[in-house]
Amino acid sequence: MKRLISAAAGLLCMSFALSGFAAPQHATPEQAEALVKKAVAYYKAKGPEAAFAEFSKKEGLFSHGDQYVNVYDMHGKCLAHINQKTIGKDMIDLRDPDGKFLIRERIERAAKEGHGWQDYKFYDPATHKVEPKHMYFEKVDDVVFASGAYKPEKS
């Protein structure tokens, strides 16, 4: 009986330990696009000040796991982001590890196309690696809303 209890306790401990090694759950491109559309509706209903404040909360209505909304004006100034250090800063020259100007490209494409998808590489906090990211963006008024989905490379 003691062996059975010890074995059960061991298995229980092992299952808790292994649960920490589960693959991170990433947002899907469909979820990213839906979050942007939800953010745009919120922006239209609540106004810029309330919307940008909500989008910038790490534990807010628009932040779920690795998914969040960010907003830039048409000059590259960050208006809303869960990384508080970027809010109010000119991010037009932000580059990915391959040298791609990701904010500049997004703004230029939003000005021409209104909405679409953008690919670049960015640090994924779930994997602690730079991963490909697929970002949906949408221009409303003179601001660009975006949310993305990481596409981890297979090892």
N, C-alpha and C positions, 0 to 999 in steps of 0.2 A: 504494500500500500504506500509506503514511504517513497519507493521508487516511482510509482505512478504519479504521486503529487509532485515530486522533484522534476520528473519529465514534463509534466503539464506546465509547471512554473517556468521551466527552461524554454519551452515552446512559446509561452506567452511573452516572455522577455524578448525572445528572438523576433517575434512578429512585430513588437513595438519598435525594435531597433531597425528592422528592415523597412518599416513603413516610412522612415525618414529618408530612405534611398529611392523612393518612388520617383519616376520621371515627372518633371514639372509639368503642370497643366498650362498650356498656352492658349491664349485667345485665338479664335479662328478669324479669317478675313471677314466672314459674314458677321461675326460679333463686332469687329472693329467698325464696319460700315454702319451697322445698326446703332452703335454707341454714338457715332458722329451725328447721325440723323436725330437721335434722342437729344443730343447736346444742342443742335440747331433749334429744335422745337423749344427747349428750355430757355435758350437765349432769346428767342422771339417772345416767349411768354413772360419772362422775368426781367429782361433787359440786360445790357452788358455787365454792369457792376455786380449784380447778384449772380449772374451766370459765371463770370470769370472767377469769382470768389469760390463758388461751389466746385468748378472744374479743378481748382488748385488744391483741394483738400485730398490728402492721402487716403483718408477714410471716408470720402464723400460718396455722393450718388453716382459719380462718374469715374470711380476708381475701383477696379475689381481685379485682384491678382496682378498680372503683368499688363493689364489693359487700363488705359486712362486717356483723357482728352487733352490735347494741347491746342493753343490758339496763338496765332501770330498776326500782326498787322501786315499790310502790303509792303512794308519797308524792312521787315525782318525782326521787329520788336516783339518779344514774347509778352503776351497778354495774360496767359493762363497756362499753368504747368504744375504737376505735382512736385517738381524740383523747384522749391521756392527761390533758389539762388538765380534761376534764369529769368524770373518774372521782372519785366521792365528793362531787360537787357537787349541790346542789338545782337541778334544771333544770325544775321544774314551770312556771315562767313564761316559758320559751323560746317566742318567737313567730317565725313565718315573716314574710317581707316584707309580706304582706297583713294582719298582725296576728293570725293564727290561733295559738292556744296549742297547739302540736303535741304536746308531751309530756302535757299535761293531758288533751287529747282522747283520746290513745291509752290512757292509764291508765283514764279513765272508761269508754271503750268496752270495754276488756279486762275490767274488773270486771263489766260487764253481759253482754257477748257471748262472752267467753273468747278469741276470735280474730276476725280480719277484716282488712280493708284500709282504709288511711287515705291521703288525698291532701292534699298541701301543697306549698309551694315551698321549695327549699333550694339552697345554692350547690353547683354541680357542678364539682369540680376538673378534670374532663376538658375542659369547654368554657369554664371561667372565667366562667360566667354563672349567674344564679339560674334554675333549671329546675323544672318540675313533677316531683314525686316520688310514686311509688305505693309505700306501705310496708305490708308484711305484718307483723302482730303476733300473738303468742300468749301467753296468760297460763298460767304453771305455778307452782304454789305461790303465793307472793305476789310474783312478779316477772314482768315483761313483756319478752319477747324480740322483737326486730324486725330486719328487713332490708328494703331497698327497691330499687327500680329507677327510675332517672331516665327521664323521658319528655320529651326535648328538644323544644322548640317548633320548628316548621318556620319557617325564615326566609322 
